[in-house]
């Protein structure tokens, strides 16, 4: 399994609008049959941090959906509009895979 976390810091006073944009992105994902995000915020730690977490069965599925999303005009319009709601350079992505056993 592959887990992707898209993490950013939302500008103060913009959280509601940012959440709405991410819910719209999830609606596009659902309509296209893509993985939907689970939204997380820290209980303690960085203020206004936002995490969108996605699960995929494998790297190929992640890559296929990511490329399709980047080529989808409706998805990208919403994605770009959300960029104004976060602090510049706060966005990062983490990619994890299920831990395996080693020899």
C-alpha positions in Angstrom: 0.0 0.0 0.0 1.1 3.6 -0.7 0.1 6.5 1.4 0.6 10.1 0.3 0.3 13.1 2.6 0.0 16.6 1.1 0.8 19.0 3.9 0.6 22.8 4.0 -0.1 25.7 6.3 -3.3 27.6 5.6 -3.3 31.4 5.9 -5.0 32.7 9.0 -8.7 33.5 8.3 -8.7 31.3 5.2 -9.3 27.8 6.7 -13.0 27.6 5.8 -12.4 28.5 2.1 -9.4 26.1 2.0 -11.5 23.3 3.4 -14.3 24.0 0.9 -11.8 23.9 -2.0 -10.5 20.5 -0.8 -14.0 19.2 -0.5 -14.5 20.2 -4.1 -11.3 18.4 -5.1 -12.6 15.3 -3.4 -15.9 15.6 -5.3 -13.9 15.7 -8.6 -11.9 12.7 -7.4 -15.0 10.7 -6.6 -16.6 11.6 -9.9 -13.5 10.3 -11.7 -13.1 7.2 -9.6 -9.9 8.4 -8.1 -8.7 8.1 -4.5 -10.3 10.6 -2.1 -8.4 12.4 0.6 -9.0 12.2 4.3 -8.4 15.6 5.9 -6.3 15.9 9.1 -5.2 18.7 11.3 -2.8 18.5 14.2 -4.2 18.3 17.7 -1.1 20.1 19.0 1.8 21.5 17.0 1.9 23.8 14.0 -1.1 26.2 13.9 -3.3 26.0 10.7 -1.5 23.0 9.3 -3.6 20.9 7.0 -3.0 17.4 5.8 -4.8 15.6 2.9 -4.0 11.9 3.1 -4.5 9.5 0.2 -4.1 5.7 0.0 -3.3 3.8 -3.2 -2.8 0.1 -3.8 0.6 0.7 -5.4 3.0 3.3 -6.9 1.6 2.8 -10.4 -1.9 3.6 -9.2 -0.6 6.7 -7.5 1.3 7.8 -10.6 -1.6 7.2 -12.9 -4.1 9.2 -10.8 -1.6 12.0 -10.2 -0.9 12.4 -13.9 -4.7 12.3 -14.7 -5.4 14.9 -12.0 -2.7 17.3 -13.3 -4.2 16.9 -16.8 -7.8 17.5 -15.7 -8.9 21.1 -16.2 -11.7 21.1 -13.6 -9.4 19.6 -10.9 -6.5 22.0 -11.7 -8.8 25.1 -11.6 -9.8 24.2 -8.1 -6.3 23.2 -7.1 -4.8 26.5 -8.4 -7.5 28.6 -6.6 -6.5 27.0 -3.3 -2.9 28.0 -3.7 -3.7 31.6 -2.7 -5.0 30.3 0.6 -1.7 28.8 1.9 1.5 30.3 3.0 4.1 30.3 0.1 6.6 27.5 0.4 4.8 25.7 3.3 3.5 22.9 1.0 5.2 19.6 1.0 4.4 16.0 0.0 5.3 12.8 1.8 5.0 9.3 0.3 5.1 6.1 2.4 4.8 2.5 1.5 3.9 -0.5 3.7 6.9 -1.7 5.6 8.2 -5.0 4.4 10.5 -7.6 5.9 14.1 -7.6 5.0 16.6 -10.4 4.9 
